[in-house]
Structure formats: structure tokens, C-alpha cells
Amino acid sequence: MKIAVAGTGYVGLVTGTCLAETGHDVVCVDIDEAKIKVMESGVSPIYEEGLEELMQKNYAAGRIRYTTDYATAYRESDVIFIGVGTPERPDGSCNLDYVMGVAKQIAESVVKDTLVVVKSTVPIGTNDDIEKFLKANVKAGINIEVASNPEFLAQGTAVHDTLHASRIVIGTESVHAAEILKKVYEPFGVPILSVNRRSAEMIKYASNDFLALKISYMNDIANLCELLGADVKDVAKGMSYDERIGNRFLNPGIGYGGSCFPKDTKALRELAKSKGYDLKTVSAAVEVNERQQRILYTKVKNANISLKDKRVAVLGLAFKAGTDDLREASSLKHMPLFLEDGAHIVAVDPVAEANFKKRYPEGKHGNGYIEYAPDAKSALKDADLCIIMTEWPEFKALKPEDFTSNMKSAVVFDGRNLYEPADMRNAGIKYSCIGR
């Protein structure tokens, strides 16, 4: 089937590549000519395990191509996926400008019956509005339908999550649209849940917000464990045996970040407000997360440690391991606070450093200074303090002696619970983690 995918970010590029991998003829559309050239050279503009190899394989096989010529791409396609960003507005609501911009391009371009599939996360009812807009603006005689097909990929495992999804949700208002999407996804060989459009839109928000709730709940429990002398790792293990709870998303830390949970919780909260409903559980998750994303700075201040002119090793900048994404990363919440207090930051991240440098180039920032190290041990060299932000395997592989032999003073604040507290403290390290 001929498929066009609008947008080459996490959702669009992974979707297009995986559709090509299953045999479809795919064209990925983006307005950035430089980005198109990068992808044509076989290089992925985002860090995602396995993605670049699949891009190269399917480009060589002629199953995927990249273009800025949206008119031709949309005119020749049977199905058009919209996978552009839906960032949050200052008030927390969802910004649909990019989605509607693509809808306008589609209306100008299509010359035959077409199914438009919205993969972008959009507020409930948005697909209805898009279909009304398209039907009102396409050429006479063209039948255009809109389907909702939310994604459930996790950054760092996006390719696997797409090719081996636990389920594929399709939201349609006609049997015809549902049958087309089922045909598109037939090669994936995974369960397909067919519902109406609004239910599909809500499934996406309800799923993401539930996981965000689970994370915030465990962070709250972890903070209470510290006050009461309990160990949250043992608490989580005890909880995990209950099949109603399960063993995933029980690890406390420095809050959730990335492209989905922060904006989706706020967007659903704001949507509820617009209908006169107070979504208290989700509001609480947002409040807990905002506090948790600055928890390490709070711990440093509570320990009466001055950061002025201190050499601070920061291990990890991405919001989680396996990605170079900095959206809503805890590092971005902490960094202004550390620099304001006059810290000399030595940061390291195996893949997110380049993105972080765009915001914080090496040099002086306010009262502080930031530089970058090639690896963790180099960052620890002569450090007065170590802050751990991301759970990269190379950081987890560090031994207590790596801290004691390299640091000027072995003081570690671990936001990811990478090490056993007893091992660190027995080595003479002043070690603080989350909930233990």
C-alpha cells in the first residue's frame, strides 16, 4: 500500500520506517530540507536503538524515501499518517497548530479518495474537527475519512514497541476506514482493537496518564519511606507480587519526563477543566512530578552543602536512558539551580550531550560554569559532589572505588538508585538516593 507519513520526529519516523519494514511503500514528509538530506544519507536525526539500521535497509530496498514535496506525496498516497508534534501551550493545553497545518496541506493536495490517520496525540474530539475541515476543503467528489491510531511506543525501545506492539488501537467511524487500517497493520501480526475515534483518543491519554500516576505515586511513597526508615525497593518488590499491580513503573526516581507524560497529563487536566470537571488524580500526579524533578537539589540544600565554586559531576542529561531526548528532563530543572548557586558543572551523557550543549554551551552561565567530560570517570575526577540524573548502563557499572579514587570528596546524590546504599556507605561514600 502507498503510504505517506507527515513528520519525521519520534512518532513519524519510527512509524514510517516500521511500515516500510513490513512491506509498504512509504514516503516520509518533512519541511526541513537539511533533515531530508541527512535521512537520505542513512543517518537518523534522532537516537533510537535499531532505527538507523532499518532506515538504511528499507531505503536501499526502495520501500522508504524522504521528501519536502508534500503535494506529490499526499497526491500519490492511499493512506496519509499524521505524526507531527503536539506540544503543550503555556497554559498546559495541547497545541494543534502543526496537525492542522498538515491537514491544510492534505486538503490542498489530494486528488482521490484518501484515509487520513492521526497518530499524533490529540485531545478527544480533535479527529472529528479534522475530518470536518478536510471534507469542507477538499475538491468536490473526493471522499476523505479520518481515523485515530494512537502510538504506544516508549523512547529507547520505539522500534521494538512498534513492530511488536501489545495492541494496535484504531478509531474509526466507518467499516470502510477500519478495514483499510486493518489491512495496513495485518503484516504486524498483533492484536487490533477497533473502537470509535473518541474512544481511541481517550485510550491514549488514559494509558499515559495512568502510567504517570503510577510513577508519581511511587515517588511519593519513596519520599515517605525516607522519613519513616523503610526501604522503597523492598516495598516495591512486595507490591509487585500482586497481579493487580504488577512489577512495572514501580521504580522511584527524579520524576517522569520526555515527550509524552508531562504534556499528556496537563492536556487531559486542561481538557477536563474546559468541561467543568476537576481531574484530581491527574492534577496530583503533575504536582508530585514537578516537585520530584528538583528533588536532588532539595537534598543537597537539606544537607547544608554549598555549591559555590564546587566541582559537581553530573552523570546523565537525557530524561531517561536509551534516548537523546531532553524534553522535560530533570537535568534541565536542576541545571539552572546549580548554576545560580555558583557550581562548576562537569557533565557527561553518552548520547544527549550534543543536544544539551545547544542550551548550555561550555562556558560561564550566570554564577556558575559548565564543561563536558568524555566519560564518567573523567567527570568524577577531583569532583566535590556527584549528581546522577540518568540510568545509563555505563554509570550503573561504576564501582564504589571509582568514586572514592577519583573524587576529591566522595559525596553522591543518586536520582536513579543505581547502587546499593550499604556498598556505597561501607566504601566511605556519603550516599543519598531515593526512598532508601
Residue pairs with C-beta under 8 A, 6 or more apart in sequence:
1 24
1 25
1 78
1 79
1 183
1 184
2 24
2 25
2 27
2 76
2 77
2 78
2 79
3 16
3 19
3 24
3 25
3 26
3 27
3 77
3 78
3 79
3 80
3 81
3 184
4 26
4 27
4 28
4 29
4 73
4 74
4 76
4 77
4 79
4 80
4 81
5 12
5 13
5 15
5 16
5 19
5 26
5 27
5 28
5 29
5 80
5 81
5 83
6 12
6 29
6 70
6 80
6 81
6 82
6 83
6 84
6 102
6 105
6 106
7 13
7 29
7 30
7 82
7 83
7 84
7 85
7 98
7 102
7 120
8 16
8 28
8 29
8 30
8 35
8 39
8 45
8 66
9 46
9 83
9 84
9 85
10 46
10 48
10 153
10 155
10 158
10 259
10 325
11 83
11 119
11 120
11 151
11 153
12 28
12 30
12 81
12 83
12 84
12 119
13 28
13 39
13 44
13 45
13 46
13 51
13 55
13 83
14 48
14 51
14 153
14 158
14 159
14 162
15 81
15 83
15 119
15 151
15 162
16 26
16 27
16 28
16 64
16 81
16 83
17 26
17 51
17 54
17 55
17 58
17 64
17 159
18 54
18 159
18 162
18 163
19 26
19 81
19 184
20 26
20 54
20 58
20 61
20 63
20 64
21 54
21 57
21 58
21 63
21 163
22 163
22 187
22 188
23 63
23 187
24 63
24 184
25 63
26 58
26 63
26 64
26 65
27 64
27 65
27 66
27 67
27 73
27 76
27 77
28 39
28 64
28 65
28 66
28 67
29 66
29 67
29 68
29 69
29 70
29 73
29 74
30 36
30 66
30 68
31 68
32 68
33 68
35 45
36 66
36 67
36 68
38 45
39 45
39 55
39 66
40 59
40 65
40 66
42 52
42 55
42 56
42 59
43 52
44 51
44 52
44 55
46 324
46 325
47 323
47 324
47 351
47 352
48 155
48 156
48 158
48 159
48 323
49 156
49 157
49 159
49 160
49 322
50 159
50 160
51 158
51 159
54 159
55 64
58 64
59 65
67 73
70 102
70 105
70 109
71 105
71 108
71 109
72 109
73 109
74 80
74 105
74 106
74 109
74 110
74 114
75 109
75 110
75 111
75 112
77 114
78 114
78 115
78 180
79 114
79 115
79 116
79 117
79 180
79 181
79 184
80 106
80 110
80 114
80 115
80 116
80 117
81 117
81 118
81 119
81 149
82 99
82 102
82 103
82 116
82 117
82 118
82 119
82 120
83 119
83 120
83 151
84 98
84 99
84 101
84 102
84 120
85 98
85 120
85 259
86 94
86 95
86 96
86 98
86 99
86 120
86 121
86 122
86 263
87 95
87 263
88 94
88 95
88 262
88 263
88 266
88 267
89 95
91 270
92 266
92 267
92 269
92 270
93 123
93 266
93 267
93 270
93 271
94 121
94 122
94 123
94 263
94 267
94 270
94 271
96 122
96 123
96 126
98 120
99 118
99 120
99 122
99 126
99 130
100 130
100 133
103 116
103 130
103 133
103 134
104 133
104 137
106 114
106 116
106 134
106 144
107 133
107 134
107 137
107 138
108 137
110 138
110 139
110 142
110 144
111 139
111 142
112 142
113 142
113 143
113 144
114 142
114 144
114 145
115 144
115 145
115 146
115 147
115 177
115 180
115 181
116 130
116 131
116 134
116 144
116 145
116 146
116 147
117 146
117 147
117 148
117 149
117 181
118 126
118 127
118 130
118 146
118 147
118 148
118 149
119 149
119 150
119 151
121 150
121 151
121 204
121 205
121 208
121 260
121 263
121 264
121 267
122 148
122 201
123 201
123 267
123 268
123 271
124 198
124 201
124 202
124 205
124 271
125 198
125 201
126 201
127 146
127 147
127 148
127 171
127 197
127 198
127 201
128 146
128 197
128 198
130 146
131 144
131 145
131 146
131 173
134 144
134 146
135 144
138 144
145 172
145 173
145 174
145 176
145 177
146 177
146 197
147 170
147 171
147 172
147 177
147 178
147 181
147 197
148 169
148 170
148 171
148 172
148 197
148 200
148 201
149 168
149 169
149 170
149 171
149 181
149 200
150 169
150 171
150 200
150 201
150 203
150 204
151 162
151 204
152 161
152 165
152 166
152 167
152 169
152 204
152 207
153 161
153 162
154 161
155 258
155 259
155 320
155 322
155 323
155 325
156 320
156 321
156 322
156 323
157 322
163 188
164 190
165 188
165 190
166 190
166 191
167 190
167 191
167 192
167 193
168 185
168 188
168 190
168 191
168 192
168 193
169 192
169 193
169 195
169 200
169 203
169 204
170 178
170 181
170 182
170 185
170 192
170 193
170 194
170 195
170 200
171 194
171 195
171 196
171 197
171 198
171 199
171 200
171 201
172 178
172 181
172 194
172 196
172 197
173 196
173 197
178 194
181 192
182 192
182 194
185 192
195 203
204 264
205 264
205 267
205 268
208 260
208 261
208 264
208 265
209 261
209 264
209 265
209 268
209 282
209 285
211 249
211 261
212 256
212 261
212 264
212 265
212 282
212 285
212 286
212 289
213 281
213 282
213 285
214 249
214 250
215 249
215 255
215 256
215 261
215 285
215 289
216 255
216 256
216 284
216 285
216 286
216 288
216 289
216 292
217 285
217 288
218 232
218 236
218 249
218 250
218 251
218 252
219 252
219 253
219 255
219 288
219 289
219 292
219 295
219 434
220 288
221 232
221 235
221 252
221 435
222 232
222 252
222 434
222 435
223 292
223 295
223 434
223 435
224 230
225 231
225 232
225 235
225 435
225 436
226 434
226 435
226 436
230 435
231 435
231 436
232 252
232 434
232 435
232 436
233 417
233 435
233 436
235 435
236 250
236 251
236 252
239 245
239 250
240 246
240 247
240 250
251 417
252 417
252 434
252 435
253 292
253 391
253 415
253 416
253 417
253 434
254 292
254 293
254 295
254 296
254 330
254 389
254 415
254 416
254 434
255 288
255 289
255 290
255 292
255 293
255 295
255 330
256 262
256 289
256 319
256 328
257 293
257 319
257 320
257 327
257 328
257 329
257 330
258 319
258 320
258 323
258 325
258 327
258 328
258 329
259 325
259 327
259 328
261 289
261 328
262 289
262 327
262 328
263 328
265 282
265 285
265 286
265 289
266 286
268 279
268 282
269 279
269 282
269 283
269 286
272 278
272 279
272 282
273 279
293 328
293 330
293 333
293 334
294 330
294 333
294 334
294 337
295 415
295 434
296 330
296 334
296 387
296 389
296 413
296 415
297 334
297 337
297 338
299 413
299 432
300 307
300 385
300 387
300 413
303 432
305 385
305 411
306 341
307 338
307 341
307 342
307 343
307 368
307 385
308 341
308 342
308 343
308 367
309 342
309 343
309 344
310 342
310 343
310 344
310 384
310 385
311 344
311 346
311 382
311 383
311 384
311 385
311 408
312 338
312 343
312 344
312 345
312 346
312 383
312 384
312 385
312 386
312 387
313 346
313 347
313 348
313 373
313 376
313 379
313 380
313 383
313 385
313 386
313 387
313 407
314 331
314 334
314 335
314 338
314 345
314 346
314 347
314 348
314 379
314 386
314 387
314 389
315 348
315 349
315 376
315 379
315 386
315 387
315 388
315 389
315 390
315 392
315 395
316 331
316 348
316 349
316 388
316 389
316 390
316 391
316 392
316 395
316 416
317 326
317 329
317 331
317 347
317 349
317 352
317 353
317 355
317 356
317 389
317 390
318 324
318 325
318 326
318 329
318 331
318 349
318 351
318 352
318 390
319 325
319 326
319 327
319 328
319 329
319 330
319 331
319 390
320 390
320 391
321 390
321 391
321 392
321 393
323 351
323 352
324 351
324 352
324 354
324 355
325 352
325 355
326 332
326 352
326 355
326 356
326 359
329 352
329 389
330 389
330 415
331 347
331 356
331 389
331 390
332 359
334 387
334 389
335 345
335 360
335 370
336 366
338 345
338 368
338 387
339 345
339 365
339 366
339 367
339 368
339 369
339 370
340 366
340 367
340 368
341 367
341 368
342 367
342 368
343 368
343 369
344 368
344 369
344 370
344 371
345 368
345 369
345 370
345 371
346 370
346 371
346 372
346 373
346 378
346 379
346 381
346 383
347 353
347 356
347 370
347 371
347 372
347 373
347 379
348 372
348 373
348 374
348 375
348 376
348 378
348 379
349 356
349 390
349 392
350 392
350 394
352 390
353 372
357 372
360 370
362 370
362 371
362 372
363 369
363 370
373 379
373 381
375 394
376 394
376 395
376 398
376 402
377 398
377 402
377 406
380 386
380 402
380 403
380 406
380 407
381 406
381 407
382 406
382 407
382 408
383 406
383 407
383 408
384 407
384 408
384 409
384 411
385 409
385 411
385 412
385 413
386 403
386 407
386 410
386 411
386 412
386 413
387 413
387 415
388 395
388 412
388 413
388 414
388 415
388 416
388 418
389 415
389 416
390 416
391 416
391 418
395 416
395 418
396 418
396 419
398 418
398 419
400 419
400 423
400 424
400 426
400 427
400 429
401 427
403 410
403 412
403 424
403 427
403 429
404 410
404 427
404 428
404 429
409 430
410 427
410 428
410 429
410 430
411 429
411 430
412 424
412 429
412 430
412 431
412 432
413 432
413 433
414 431
414 432
414 433
414 434
415 433
415 434
416 434
417 433
417 434
417 435
417 436
419 431
419 433
421 431
421 433
421 436
424 431
425 431
